[in-house]
């Protein structure tokens, strides 16, 4: 699992997915969320604006990244 450093205390899920290279473009985020393919700390997440904090783990398609 990769750790992806953020500058602020919190980051939105949509932004983090792009920052962590779990999606190629912002347009890829909405369909993944709608299909229930995004997990935050092992729970399915459907909100693009979900606030993530350091230590949260995001998983998409078998790839995981931790907010650092």
ROLUM-94368 format. One record per residue: residue number from 1; residue in three letters; chain; z, y, x of N, C-alpha, C in turn. Coordinates in pm, 1 decimal. Each point is the difference from the previous one (the first is absolute). Layout:
N
<rec><resi>NUM</resi><resn>ALA</resn><chain>A</chain><n_pz>Z</n_pz><n_py>Y</n_py><n_px>X</n_px><ca_pz>Z</ca_pz><ca_py>Y</ca_py><ca_px>X</ca_px><c_pz>Z</c_pz><c_py>Y</c_py><c_px>X</c_px></rec>
...
END
This chain:
68
<rec><resi>1</resi><resn>UNK</resn><chain>A</chain><n_pz>0.0</n_pz><n_py>-117.3</n_py><n_px>83.3</n_px><ca_pz>0.0</ca_pz><ca_py>117.3</ca_py><ca_px>-83.3</ca_px><c_pz>0.0</c_pz><c_py>124.4</c_py><c_px>88.3</c_px></rec>
<rec><resi>2</resi><resn>UNK</resn><chain>A</chain><n_pz>-86.8</n_pz><n_py>93.0</n_py><n_px>-37.3</n_px><ca_pz>-7.7</ca_pz><ca_py>125.2</ca_py><ca_px>75.7</ca_px><c_pz>97.3</c_pz><c_py>102.1</c_py><c_px>-55.9</c_px></rec>
<rec><resi>3</resi><resn>UNK</resn><chain>A</chain><n_pz>50.3</n_pz><n_py>85.6</n_py><n_px>86.5</n_px><ca_pz>81.0</ca_pz><ca_py>113.2</ca_py><ca_px>-43.9</ca_px><c_pz>-83.6</c_pz><c_py>125.5</c_py><c_px>15.9</c_px></rec>
<rec><resi>4</resi><resn>UNK</resn><chain>A</chain><n_pz>-8.8</n_pz><n_py>77.8</n_py><n_px>-107.3</n_px><ca_pz>-80.8</ca_pz><ca_py>121.4</ca_py><ca_px>-0.3</ca_px><c_pz>94.5</c_pz><c_py>118.6</c_py><c_px>-10.8</c_px></rec>
<rec><resi>5</resi><resn>UNK</resn><chain>A</chain><n_pz>2.6</n_pz><n_py>81.8</n_py><n_px>102.3</n_px><ca_pz>89.8</ca_pz><ca_py>115.8</ca_py><ca_px>5.1</ca_px><c_pz>-50.0</c_pz><c_py>110.5</c_py><c_px>-92.2</c_px></rec>
<rec><resi>6</resi><resn>UNK</resn><chain>A</chain><n_pz>95.5</n_pz><n_py>65.1</n_py><n_px>-67.0</n_px><ca_pz>-32.3</ca_pz><ca_py>115.4</ca_py><ca_px>-82.3</ca_px><c_pz>79.5</c_pz><c_py>119.3</c_py><c_px>52.4</c_px></rec>
<rec><resi>7</resi><resn>UNK</resn><chain>A</chain><n_pz>-50.8</n_pz><n_py>120.7</n_py><n_px>-26.6</n_px><ca_pz>66.8</ca_pz><ca_py>121.8</ca_py><ca_px>49.0</ca_px><c_pz>112.8</c_pz><c_py>45.2</c_py><c_px>-90.7</c_px></rec>
<rec><resi>8</resi><resn>UNK</resn><chain>A</chain><n_pz>-23.2</n_pz><n_py>-10.5</n_py><n_px>-129.8</n_px><ca_pz>97.8</ca_pz><ca_py>46.8</ca_py><ca_px>-98.2</ca_px><c_pz>96.3</c_pz><c_py>-113.0</c_py><c_px>-35.8</c_px></rec>
<rec><resi>9</resi><resn>UNK</resn><chain>A</chain><n_pz>96.9</n_pz><n_py>30.8</n_py><n_px>-84.7</n_px><ca_pz>95.6</ca_pz><ca_py>-101.5</ca_py><ca_px>-45.5</ca_px><c_pz>-63.6</c_pz><c_py>-96.9</c_py><c_px>-98.9</c_px></rec>
<rec><resi>10</resi><resn>UNK</resn><chain>A</chain><n_pz>-94.8</n_pz><n_py>51.1</n_py><n_px>-80.2</n_px><ca_pz>-63.3</ca_pz><ca_py>-80.3</ca_py><ca_px>-104.6</ca_px><c_pz>-152.0</c_pz><c_py>15.1</c_py><c_px>10.7</c_px></rec>
<rec><resi>11</resi><resn>UNK</resn><chain>A</chain><n_pz>-71.9</n_pz><n_py>-99.1</n_py><n_px>-55.9</n_px><ca_pz>-145.9</ca_pz><ca_py>6.1</ca_py><ca_px>-7.2</ca_px><c_pz>-42.1</c_pz><c_py>-69.9</c_py><c_px>-128.5</c_px></rec>
<rec><resi>12</resi><resn>UNK</resn><chain>A</chain><n_pz>-105.3</n_pz><n_py>48.4</n_py><n_px>-61.1</n_px><ca_pz>-49.8</ca_pz><ca_py>-63.3</ca_py><ca_px>-122.1</ca_px><c_pz>-78.0</c_pz><c_py>-126.0</c_py><c_px>35.2</c_px></rec>
<rec><resi>13</resi><resn>UNK</resn><chain>A</chain><n_pz>6.1</n_pz><n_py>-96.0</n_py><n_px>-90.1</n_px><ca_pz>-63.3</ca_pz><ca_py>-129.7</ca_py><ca_px>22.8</ca_px><c_pz>-148.2</c_pz><c_py>13.4</c_py><c_px>31.2</c_px></rec>
<rec><resi>14</resi><resn>UNK</resn><chain>A</chain><n_pz>-72.9</n_pz><n_py>79.2</n_py><n_px>-76.9</n_px><ca_pz>-143.4</ca_pz><ca_py>17.4</ca_py><ca_px>23.1</ca_px><c_pz>-29.7</c_pz><c_py>51.4</c_py><c_px>139.9</c_px></rec>
<rec><resi>15</resi><resn>UNK</resn><chain>A</chain><n_pz>80.5</n_pz><n_py>95.3</n_py><n_px>46.2</n_px><ca_pz>-17.3</ca_pz><ca_py>55.3</ca_py><ca_px>134.8</ca_px><c_pz>32.1</c_pz><c_py>-105.0</c_py><c_px>105.9</c_px></rec>
<rec><resi>16</resi><resn>UNK</resn><chain>A</chain><n_pz>107.0</n_pz><n_py>-75.8</n_py><n_px>-23.8</n_px><ca_pz>40.8</ca_pz><ca_py>-100.4</ca_py><ca_px>98.3</ca_px><c_pz>-103.0</c_pz><c_py>-110.9</c_py><c_px>13.7</c_px></rec>
<rec><resi>17</resi><resn>UNK</resn><chain>A</chain><n_pz>-59.3</n_pz><n_py>-40.7</n_py><n_px>-111.0</n_px><ca_pz>-101.5</ca_pz><ca_py>-105.5</ca_py><ca_px>6.8</ca_px><c_pz>-115.1</c_pz><c_py>40.6</c_py><c_px>91.1</c_px></rec>
<rec><resi>18</resi><resn>UNK</resn><chain>A</chain><n_pz>-40.7</n_pz><n_py>126.0</n_py><n_px>-7.0</n_px><ca_pz>-107.3</ca_pz><ca_py>48.9</ca_py><ca_px>88.2</ca_px><c_pz>49.9</c_pz><c_py>12.0</c_py><c_px>143.7</c_px></rec>
<rec><resi>19</resi><resn>UNK</resn><chain>A</chain><n_pz>118.7</n_pz><n_py>57.1</n_py><n_px>18.0</n_px><ca_pz>56.1</ca_pz><ca_py>18.9</ca_py><ca_px>133.9</ca_px><c_pz>15.9</c_pz><c_py>-133.0</c_py><c_px>73.6</c_px></rec>
<rec><resi>20</resi><resn>UNK</resn><chain>A</chain><n_pz>39.8</n_pz><n_py>-102.7</n_py><n_px>-72.6</n_px><ca_pz>25.1</ca_pz><ca_py>-131.4</ca_py><ca_px>59.6</ca_px><c_pz>-127.2</c_pz><c_py>-84.9</c_py><c_px>9.5</c_px></rec>
<rec><resi>21</resi><resn>UNK</resn><chain>A</chain><n_pz>-114.2</n_pz><n_py>57.3</n_py><n_px>-40.2</n_px><ca_pz>-127.9</ca_pz><ca_py>-72.7</ca_py><ca_px>1.1</ca_px><c_pz>2.4</c_pz><c_py>-125.6</c_py><c_px>-86.1</c_px></rec>
<rec><resi>22</resi><resn>UNK</resn><chain>A</chain><n_pz>76.4</n_pz><n_py>4.6</n_py><n_px>-108.4</n_px><ca_pz>0.5</ca_pz><ca_py>-111.2</ca_py><ca_px>-94.4</ca_px><c_pz>-112.8</c_pz><c_py>15.7</c_py><c_px>-101.6</c_px></rec>
<rec><resi>23</resi><resn>UNK</resn><chain>A</chain><n_pz>-56.5</n_pz><n_py>120.4</n_py><n_px>-9.2</n_px><ca_pz>-120.7</ca_pz><ca_py>27.0</ca_py><ca_px>-78.3</ca_px><c_pz>-90.4</c_pz><c_py>88.6</c_py><c_px>84.6</c_px></rec>
<rec><resi>24</resi><resn>UNK</resn><chain>A</chain><n_pz>-130.1</n_pz><n_py>-3.7</n_py><n_px>-28.1</n_px><ca_pz>-93.0</ca_pz><ca_py>81.1</ca_py><ca_px>77.1</ca_px><c_pz>-9.3</c_pz><c_py>142.3</c_py><c_px>-51.8</c_px></rec>
<rec><resi>25</resi><resn>UNK</resn><chain>A</chain><n_pz>0.6</n_pz><n_py>15.4</n_py><n_px>-133.7</n_px><ca_pz>-10.1</ca_pz><ca_py>133.5</ca_py><ca_px>-58.1</ca_px><c_pz>102.0</c_pz><c_py>15.0</c_py><c_px>-112.0</c_px></rec>
<rec><resi>26</resi><resn>UNK</resn><chain>A</chain><n_pz>25.4</n_pz><n_py>124.5</n_py><n_px>-37.6</n_px><ca_pz>90.6</ca_pz><ca_py>26.2</ca_py><ca_px>-110.3</ca_px><c_pz>-48.9</c_pz><c_py>-59.5</c_py><c_px>-130.3</c_px></rec>
<rec><resi>27</resi><resn>UNK</resn><chain>A</chain><n_pz>-131.8</n_pz><n_py>-10.8</n_py><n_px>-14.9</n_px><ca_pz>-57.5</ca_pz><ca_py>-58.8</ca_py><ca_px>-120.3</ca_px><c_pz>29.9</c_pz><c_py>-148.0</c_py><c_px>-16.0</c_px></rec>
<rec><resi>28</resi><resn>UNK</resn><chain>A</chain><n_pz>36.7</n_pz><n_py>-65.2</n_py><n_px>108.7</n_px><ca_pz>32.3</ca_pz><ca_py>-142.6</ca_py><ca_px>-4.4</ca_px><c_pz>139.0</c_pz><c_py>-26.4</c_py><c_px>-58.0</c_px></rec>
<rec><resi>29</resi><resn>UNK</resn><chain>A</chain><n_pz>83.5</n_pz><n_py>102.6</n_py><n_px>-3.0</n_px><ca_pz>140.3</ca_pz><ca_py>-18.7</ca_py><ca_px>-38.5</ca_px><c_pz>15.1</c_pz><c_py>-32.8</c_py><c_px>-148.5</c_px></rec>
<rec><resi>30</resi><resn>UNK</resn><chain>A</chain><n_pz>-62.7</n_pz><n_py>78.1</n_py><n_px>-85.9</n_px><ca_pz>20.1</ca_pz><ca_py>-13.3</ca_py><ca_px>-144.5</ca_px><c_pz>-31.7</c_pz><c_py>-140.6</c_py><c_px>-51.8</c_px></rec>
<rec><resi>31</resi><resn>UNK</resn><chain>A</chain><n_pz>-115.3</n_pz><n_py>-59.9</n_py><n_px>35.9</n_px><ca_pz>-27.6</ca_pz><ca_py>-136.5</ca_py><ca_px>-48.8</ca_px><c_pz>101.1</c_pz><c_py>-104.3</c_py><c_px>49.7</c_px></rec>
<rec><resi>32</resi><resn>UNK</resn><chain>A</chain><n_pz>45.0</n_pz><n_py>14.4</n_py><n_px>122.3</n_px><ca_pz>99.1</ca_pz><ca_py>-94.1</ca_py><ca_px>52.9</ca_px><c_pz>130.5</c_pz><c_py>9.3</c_py><c_px>-78.1</c_px></rec>
<rec><resi>33</resi><resn>UNK</resn><chain>A</chain><n_pz>41.9</n_pz><n_py>122.4</n_py><n_px>-30.0</n_px><ca_pz>122.4</ca_pz><ca_py>19.8</ca_py><ca_px>-77.0</ca_px><c_pz>-15.8</c_pz><c_py>-55.6</c_py><c_px>-141.4</c_px></rec>
<rec><resi>34</resi><resn>UNK</resn><chain>A</chain><n_pz>-114.0</n_pz><n_py>28.4</n_py><n_px>-61.0</n_px><ca_pz>-25.5</ca_pz><ca_py>-46.3</ca_py><ca_px>-137.0</ca_px><c_pz>-1.3</c_pz><c_py>-152.4</c_py><c_px>-8.9</c_px></rec>
<rec><resi>35</resi><resn>UNK</resn><chain>A</chain><n_pz>-45.8</n_pz><n_py>-65.9</n_py><n_px>105.1</n_px><ca_pz>-6.4</ca_pz><ca_py>-146.8</ca_py><ca_px>3.0</ca_px><c_pz>130.8</c_pz><c_py>-65.1</c_py><c_px>44.8</c_px></rec>
<rec><resi>36</resi><resn>UNK</resn><chain>A</chain><n_pz>101.5</n_pz><n_py>80.2</n_py><n_px>30.0</n_px><ca_pz>128.6</ca_pz><ca_py>-55.0</ca_py><ca_px>42.8</ca_px><c_pz>-3.0</c_pz><c_py>-60.5</c_py><c_px>138.2</c_px></rec>
<rec><resi>37</resi><resn>UNK</resn><chain>A</chain><n_pz>-90.6</n_pz><n_py>49.8</n_py><n_px>86.0</n_px><ca_pz>-14.9</ca_pz><ca_py>-56.4</ca_py><ca_px>133.9</ca_px><c_pz>85.3</c_pz><c_py>69.7</c_py><c_px>106.6</c_px></rec>
<rec><resi>38</resi><resn>UNK</resn><chain>A</chain><n_pz>74.9</n_pz><n_py>101.9</n_py><n_px>-41.2</n_px><ca_pz>83.2</ca_pz><ca_py>73.8</ca_py><ca_px>95.5</ca_px><c_pz>146.2</c_pz><c_py>-31.4</c_py><c_px>-28.5</c_px></rec>
<rec><resi>39</resi><resn>UNK</resn><chain>A</chain><n_pz>71.2</n_pz><n_py>-37.6</n_py><n_px>105.8</n_px><ca_pz>142.7</ca_pz><ca_py>-29.7</ca_py><ca_px>-13.7</ca_px><c_pz>79.2</c_pz><c_py>93.1</c_py><c_px>90.9</c_px></rec>
<rec><resi>40</resi><resn>UNK</resn><chain>A</chain><n_pz>111.6</n_pz><n_py>47.7</n_py><n_px>-52.8</n_px><ca_pz>93.9</ca_pz><ca_py>79.8</ca_py><ca_px>78.7</ca_px><c_pz>132.2</c_pz><c_py>-75.5</c_py><c_px>-2.1</c_px></rec>
<rec><resi>41</resi><resn>UNK</resn><chain>A</chain><n_pz>45.8</n_pz><n_py>-39.8</n_py><n_px>116.3</n_px><ca_pz>123.5</ca_pz><ca_py>-78.7</ca_py><ca_px>11.6</ca_px><c_pz>-5.0</c_pz><c_py>-122.2</c_py><c_px>-93.2</c_px></rec>
<rec><resi>42</resi><resn>UNK</resn><chain>A</chain><n_pz>-114.2</n_pz><n_py>-68.1</n_py><n_px>-2.0</n_px><ca_pz>-23.8</ca_pz><ca_py>-122.9</ca_py><ca_px>-76.8</ca_px><c_pz>-9.3</c_pz><c_py>19.5</c_py><c_px>-150.9</c_px></rec>
<rec><resi>43</resi><resn>UNK</resn><chain>A</chain><n_pz>-1.6</n_pz><n_py>124.8</n_py><n_px>-47.4</n_px><ca_pz>-18.0</ca_pz><ca_py>27.6</ca_py><ca_px>-143.1</ca_px><c_pz>-137.6</c_pz><c_py>61.3</c_py><c_px>-21.5</c_px></rec>
<rec><resi>44</resi><resn>UNK</resn><chain>A</chain><n_pz>-70.5</n_pz><n_py>-46.0</n_py><n_px>-103.8</n_px><ca_pz>-130.9</ca_pz><ca_py>56.4</ca_py><ca_px>-32.0</ca_px><c_pz>17.6</c_pz><c_py>147.2</c_py><c_px>-35.1</c_px></rec>
<rec><resi>45</resi><resn>UNK</resn><chain>A</chain><n_pz>-85.0</n_pz><n_py>84.4</n_py><n_px>56.9</n_px><ca_pz>5.3</ca_pz><ca_py>144.5</ca_py><ca_px>-25.5</ca_px><c_pz>-133.5</c_pz><c_py>46.4</c_py><c_px>-55.2</c_px></rec>
<rec><resi>46</resi><resn>UNK</resn><chain>A</chain><n_pz>3.9</n_pz><n_py>81.8</n_py><n_px>-103.9</n_px><ca_pz>-122.5</ca_pz><ca_py>50.0</ca_py><ca_px>-62.5</ca_px><c_pz>-10.8</c_pz><c_py>151.9</c_py><c_px>6.8</c_px></rec>
<rec><resi>47</resi><resn>UNK</resn><chain>A</chain><n_pz>99.4</n_pz><n_py>66.8</n_py><n_px>59.5</n_px><ca_pz>1.0</ca_pz><ca_py>146.2</ca_py><ca_px>5.8</ca_px><c_pz>-45.8</c_pz><c_py>49.4</c_py><c_px>136.8</c_px></rec>
<rec><resi>48</resi><resn>UNK</resn><chain>A</chain><n_pz>-112.1</n_pz><n_py>69.7</n_py><n_px>1.8</n_px><ca_pz>-53.9</ca_pz><ca_py>55.0</ca_py><ca_px>123.8</ca_px><c_pz>96.4</c_pz><c_py>100.7</c_py><c_px>63.5</c_px></rec>
<rec><resi>49</resi><resn>UNK</resn><chain>A</chain><n_pz>73.1</n_pz><n_py>72.3</n_py><n_px>-83.3</n_px><ca_pz>91.2</ca_pz><ca_py>103.8</ca_py><ca_px>48.7</ca_px><c_pz>139.0</c_pz><c_py>-48.0</c_py><c_px>34.4</c_px></rec>
<rec><resi>50</resi><resn>UNK</resn><chain>A</chain><n_pz>23.2</n_pz><n_py>-129.0</n_py><n_px>-4.1</n_px><ca_pz>131.9</ca_pz><ca_py>-56.1</ca_py><ca_px>34.8</ca_px><c_pz>43.8</c_pz><c_py>53.1</c_py><c_px>135.6</c_px></rec>
<rec><resi>51</resi><resn>UNK</resn><chain>A</chain><n_pz>121.3</n_pz><n_py>50.4</n_py><n_px>6.6</n_px><ca_pz>54.0</ca_pz><ca_py>52.3</ca_py><ca_px>125.3</ca_px><c_pz>53.7</c_pz><c_py>-115.6</c_py><c_px>85.3</c_px></rec>
<rec><resi>52</resi><resn>UNK</resn><chain>A</chain><n_pz>-42.7</n_pz><n_py>-3.3</n_py><n_px>124.1</n_px><ca_pz>47.4</ca_pz><ca_py>-101.0</ca_py><ca_px>94.4</ca_px><c_pz>90.1</c_pz><c_py>66.1</c_py><c_px>102.9</c_px></rec>
<rec><resi>53</resi><resn>UNK</resn><chain>A</chain><n_pz>99.7</n_pz><n_py>-73.5</n_py><n_px>43.3</n_px><ca_pz>91.8</ca_pz><ca_py>47.9</ca_py><ca_px>103.3</ca_px><c_pz>-6.8</c_pz><c_py>-94.9</c_py><c_px>118.9</c_px></rec>
<rec><resi>54</resi><resn>UNK</resn><chain>A</chain><n_pz>55.8</n_pz><n_py>43.3</n_py><n_px>110.1</n_px><ca_pz>1.7</ca_pz><ca_py>-85.9</ca_py><ca_px>118.7</ca_px><c_pz>66.6</c_pz><c_py>-133.8</c_py><c_px>-32.7</c_px></rec>
<rec><resi>55</resi><resn>UNK</resn><chain>A</chain><n_pz>-61.9</n_pz><n_py>-106.5</n_py><n_px>47.5</n_px><ca_pz>51.0</ca_pz><ca_py>-134.5</ca_py><ca_px>-24.1</ca_px><c_pz>-71.6</c_pz><c_py>-72.3</c_py><c_px>-112.4</c_px></rec>
<rec><resi>56</resi><resn>UNK</resn><chain>A</chain><n_pz>-68.0</n_pz><n_py>73.6</n_py><n_px>-88.6</n_px><ca_pz>-75.6</ca_pz><ca_py>-65.2</ca_py><ca_px>-107.0</ca_px><c_pz>-115.9</c_pz><c_py>-78.5</c_py><c_px>60.2</c_px></rec>
<rec><resi>57</resi><resn>UNK</resn><chain>A</chain><n_pz>-31.6</n_pz><n_py>-113.3</n_py><n_px>-61.8</n_px><ca_pz>-109.6</ca_pz><ca_py>-85.4</ca_py><ca_px>45.6</ca_px><c_pz>-105.9</c_pz><c_py>-5.3</c_py><c_px>-109.1</c_px></rec>
<rec><resi>58</resi><resn>UNK</resn><chain>A</chain><n_pz>-123.9</n_pz><n_py>32.2</n_py><n_px>39.8</n_px><ca_pz>-113.3</ca_pz><ca_py>-0.6</ca_py><ca_px>-93.3</ca_px><c_pz>-93.8</c_pz><c_py>-113.6</c_py><c_px>39.6</c_px></rec>
<rec><resi>59</resi><resn>UNK</resn><chain>A</chain><n_pz>-40.9</n_pz><n_py>-79.7</n_py><n_px>-98.6</n_px><ca_pz>-88.4</ca_pz><ca_py>-113.6</ca_py><ca_px>25.3</ca_px><c_pz>-122.1</c_pz><c_py>8.6</c_py><c_px>-91.0</c_px></rec>
<rec><resi>60</resi><resn>UNK</resn><chain>A</chain><n_pz>-117.1</n_pz><n_py>-18.2</n_py><n_px>60.2</n_px><ca_pz>-127.1</ca_pz><ca_py>-2.9</ca_py><ca_px>-72.6</ca_px><c_pz>-84.2</c_pz><c_py>-109.5</c_py><c_px>63.3</c_px></rec>
<rec><resi>61</resi><resn>UNK</resn><chain>A</chain><n_pz>-45.7</n_pz><n_py>-94.0</n_py><n_px>-81.6</n_px><ca_pz>-90.5</ca_pz><ca_py>-103.4</ca_py><ca_px>48.8</ca_px><c_pz>49.5</c_pz><c_py>-76.4</c_py><c_px>120.5</c_px></rec>
<rec><resi>62</resi><resn>UNK</resn><chain>A</chain><n_pz>128.3</n_pz><n_py>-30.5</n_py><n_px>3.9</n_px><ca_pz>55.4</ca_pz><ca_py>-76.4</ca_py><ca_px>110.0</ca_px><c_pz>33.0</c_pz><c_py>80.8</c_py><c_px>124.0</c_px></rec>
<rec><resi>63</resi><resn>UNK</resn><chain>A</chain><n_pz>-30.2</n_pz><n_py>129.1</n_py><n_px>-0.5</n_px><ca_pz>33.4</ca_pz><ca_py>87.0</ca_py><ca_px>113.2</ca_px><c_pz>120.2</c_pz><c_py>85.8</c_py><c_px>-39.4</c_px></rec>
<rec><resi>64</resi><resn>UNK</resn><chain>A</chain><n_pz>95.5</n_pz><n_py>11.5</n_py><n_px>90.7</n_px><ca_pz>119.7</ca_pz><ca_py>77.5</ca_py><ca_px>-28.2</ca_px><c_pz>21.9</c_pz><c_py>108.8</c_py><c_px>103.9</c_px></rec>
<rec><resi>65</resi><resn>UNK</resn><chain>A</chain><n_pz>60.0</n_pz><n_py>109.4</n_py><n_px>-46.0</n_px><ca_pz>37.3</ca_pz><ca_py>109.3</ca_py><ca_px>90.2</ca_px><c_pz>133.9</c_pz><c_py>55.5</c_py><c_px>-45.8</c_px></rec>
<rec><resi>66</resi><resn>UNK</resn><chain>A</chain><n_pz>84.4</n_pz><n_py>30.9</n_py><n_px>97.3</n_px><ca_pz>132.0</ca_pz><ca_py>57.6</ca_py><ca_px>-28.1</ca_px><c_pz>-4.9</c_pz><c_py>149.6</c_py><c_px>28.8</c_px></rec>
<rec><resi>67</resi><resn>UNK</resn><chain>A</chain><n_pz>62.1</n_pz><n_py>76.6</n_py><n_px>-89.8</n_px><ca_pz>9.4</ca_pz><ca_py>144.4</ca_py><ca_px>20.5</ca_px><c_pz>102.9</c_pz><c_py>25.4</c_py><c_px>108.6</c_px></rec>
<rec><resi>68</resi><resn>UNK</resn><chain>A</chain><n_pz>-41.6</n_pz><n_py>70.1</n_py><n_px>104.3</n_px><ca_pz>91.0</ca_pz><ca_py>22.8</ca_py><ca_px>112.2</ca_px><c_pz>26.6</c_pz><c_py>144.9</c_py><c_px>27.7</c_px></rec>
END
